[in-house]
Amino acid sequence: MVKKNYCADLESLLAKIFVPSGYQITKKVDLDPLPESSKYEALNFSLNNKRIVYRKGKVTSHRPGAFLALWKRPVLEDNMGNKPMPLTSSELDYLFIQVESHTSILEGLELGSQDGMFIFPVSVLIEKGIVSSSKSKGKTGFRVFPPWSQNRGIVGTKVFSESGKKTQRWQIPFFLKIDENGLIDSYELNKLLNHKSM
């Protein structure tokens, strides 16, 4: 995706994948108001009146997986100043995180680029302490590990740690592959979004 066109790119993805699967865009795609969030192509929108926060995971050269920031600024400055705060569980229904691998060369073999999307319901984000709730103070950023994360260790970056593998195990059920035609399996999508409850 070209950085400056990421809003239009997501709208195109929604029109290509979600609308044909029976979802309605009930709040148009808007840029996240925090300028720092543009590094993660941060957007907000609604599908079937469910509030979606969207981020693009950022691949870093020194660690497997992809990192994303997920925070806001306080409405009023207090003793903490203008320090970033985690999102609260009441601010979203789902978190969509688009991820992609990068083509790498290993012993003369080319490892092709892969794409996918994590779709986390807010209940899972609460359970894992990612958003702020009565159970947890939340996080301002975290790492996701798509199925190909172990390849990052193979090509000479930091080894895929046991804690990373453990995190990957709970995340993978929320991962959907985006195929070479830019499509997601609609059955798997509906299963993950509990289409009837939306």
N, C-alpha and C positions, 0 to 999 in steps of 0.2 A: 504494500500500500504506500502511496505517496503521502507523506506527512500532511501536507496542507489539504488533501482531499479525503481525509479519513472519515469525515462526517458523511460525505456523499457515498463513500465506499460502504459504510455500514448500512445506509439506507438501501443501497443496491442489494446487499446481502439479505436484508430483511425482506425485500420485495421478491427475491429469487427463492428464498428458503422458507421463511416463516409465513408469509401471506398465503402461498399455495397450500400450506399445511393447515390452514384454517384459523390463523391468528390475525388479529386486527391491530394496526398501529394506532393506539388511542392517545398517545402523546408523542408529538414529533421528536425526532432526534435533535438534542441540544448539546452544545459544547459544555463541558464542565467549566464552571466559572473560575477555577483556580488555574492561573497560567502555568504553574509547575506541573500540573496534571497532563499537559499536552504531550509530555514525554511518553505517556502511556495511552495516548489517543483516547483520553477520558471523555465519555459521552453518557447522557442520560436520556431515557425514553420510556414509553409504556407499551406493553402488549396486552390486549384484553384487560386493560385497566390495572395491570400489575406493573409496579415500578421496577425498572431495570437499570442497573448501573453497569456500564461497559468499560472494560479496560483491555489494552493489548499488552500481553506479557513481554517484557524486555529481556532478550537473551544476553547474558553477560559472558565474557570470554573466560572468566576464571572459575565459574561454578555451573554445574548441571542445572537444568530447569530454566524457568523464566521468572523474573521478579516484576512485581507491580506495587504501586503505591495506592492506598485506599484511605483517604483522609479528607478532612475539611478544616477550615479555620474557625476559631470561636466567633460567635456573633458579636459579642462584646469582649473587649480585652479585660482580663482580670489579673490576678497575681501571677498567673502563668504567662501573661503577655499574649502574643499572637501564635503560640506554639500549636503545631498541627495536632488535631484530635481524630481518633478513629470515628468512622461512621457509626451511627446507632442502628439497632435492629429495626427501629420504626421508620427508617429512611428508605428502605428498599425491600422488595420481595424476592428478587433474584440478582445474582452477580454473574455477568457473562464475561469470560476472559478468553480472548482469541490468542492463539499461540501458533508459532511456526518454527520449524527447524531451519537450519541453514545447510546448504550443500557442503559436504566435507569430502576430502579425499583421504582414504585410508588404504595404505599398501596397494596403491594403484586402482582401488575400487571407489567409485563415486557413490556416496550416500545421498540420495535425492532429497529434495526439500519436501517436508510434510506440513500439513496444516490441520488445525482442529480448534475446538472451542470447549471450554469448561462452562457448565451451567450449574451454579450452586444456589439452591434455595436458601432463604435467610435462616431457616431452622438449622441447617448444617453450619452456616457461618456463626451462629450463636453457640452451637455445640462445640465447635472447634476454637472458640474464643477469638474469632477474627473481627466481628463487629461488637461494639459496646452494648452490653445488656446487663440485667440484674445479676447474671452469672459471671461476667468477665468485663474487664476494662477495654478489651479490644486491641487491635493492632493497627498501625498506620501503613504497614506494608507486609507482604509475605511472598513466598515463592511457590510456584506451581510446577508440577513434574509430569509432563505428558509422557505417553508410552515410550517415546524415543529418547528420554533423558539420559539413560545409561550410555548412549552413544557418545555423549559429551566427554565422559571419562575415557572412553576408548581412543578418542582422537587427541588425547594429550592434555586435556584440561583437568581440573581437580576431580579426583575420584568421587563417584556417586556414593555418598556416605550412607550408613545404615539409617540414620534419622531421615535422610532424604527419601530413601526407599520406603520407610514406614509412612511418611507423609504421602508419597505417591499412591500407596495402597488404599488410603481412604479417599483420595481424589479421583482415581481412575473411573469409578462408577459414574462420575459426573462429567466424563469426557466424551465428546462426539467428534468423530473424524470428519473433516471437510475433504471431499474427494477431488480428483483432478479436474472435475467439471465445476467445482465450487459449490457442491451440494452436500447436504447432510441427510442421512437416512431419516425420513419423516416419522416412521414408526418409533425409532429410538428417541427422536426429538419429543414426540408427544408423550412417550412414556416418562421421560425425564421432567418434562414440564407439567405432568399431570393435567393434560389438556382439558379434561372435563371439569377440574376444579378451578381452572383459570376463568 
